């Protein structure tokens, strides 16, 4: 009798809402507008100085690494206190030349935004060499690029008005880039924050999208599944669209809530063929939802529809 009255665990669905996810691409686009980098006159002025900047780009790249190798903290970050590692130096110069070419071309694309976000992640010791480059040194390098650009533009005697608009544009554009790298750096640091670890295992096309099969996420003892997923999906913003749709929520009963400050962006799982999230083998939709506590060593698995 009791058996037949028992509630089917599959019939109860738990809350699976996620808030607090940053959207680096949205911020990149908004900052472009905020900084006036959507103004055609500014972009044209910057591009009219691009050729000037290309003339000295190679020397600048070489000089930049000589400088980083000569300054105690940056030399130590790069492991060049005693001497420069030739292979690593070549690698770094190649990356910098690639970056410089894209920057001099005033690349404002979403793809460049993602590239810079990923560079910030690599700076947090998440790259193949696991080198940690704290953001002040990256900011300093950006400031030196700004100074170099201003000096070169004035040196080559561009029209004063054009030079003023272009230098202002370059300054804003490089600040935008600095912010984008910082955003990547911060999400990577959060993934490493906490004394305990859980593992997020990826299946299906997520592996190719994330470029990995699993990810270690650090947590604190009172963290919930939502806390770990927030860190994970902030680190991999492109994976979100597979799982979630965005809704907006206002504080309950607050008739004076304003859109810009009080409404919260809430990520809720897609309906229909949905990806499944399992915690230690149990689908969280029917077992505890996102607000359940986590424990060291827990395995979170993200499965494609139908698997
Ligand atoms: C203008 C400022 C900077 C920009 C735009 C920048 C950008 C980047 C990019 C795009 C990458 C990824 C390269 C790739 O694999 O394609 C990268 C990696 C790296 N950057 Fe920077 N960076 C800057 C400043 C610095 C500074 C000042 C340092 C060191 C003092 C540094 C150290 C590194 C290291 C070590 C890596 C590779 C990490 C690894 O492979 O483990 N960066 N950076």
Boltz pocket constraint, residues with backbone or C-beta under 6 A from the ligand:
constraints:
  - pocket:
      binder: B
      contacts: [[A, 68], [A, 73], [A, 74], [A, 77], [A, 78], [A, 95], [A, 99], [A, 115], [A, 116], [A, 118], [A, 119], [A, 122], [A, 123], [A, 125], [A, 126], [A, 127], [A, 128], [A, 129], [A, 130], [A, 131], [A, 133], [A, 137], [A, 138], [A, 141], [A, 142], [A, 145]]
      max_distance: 6.0
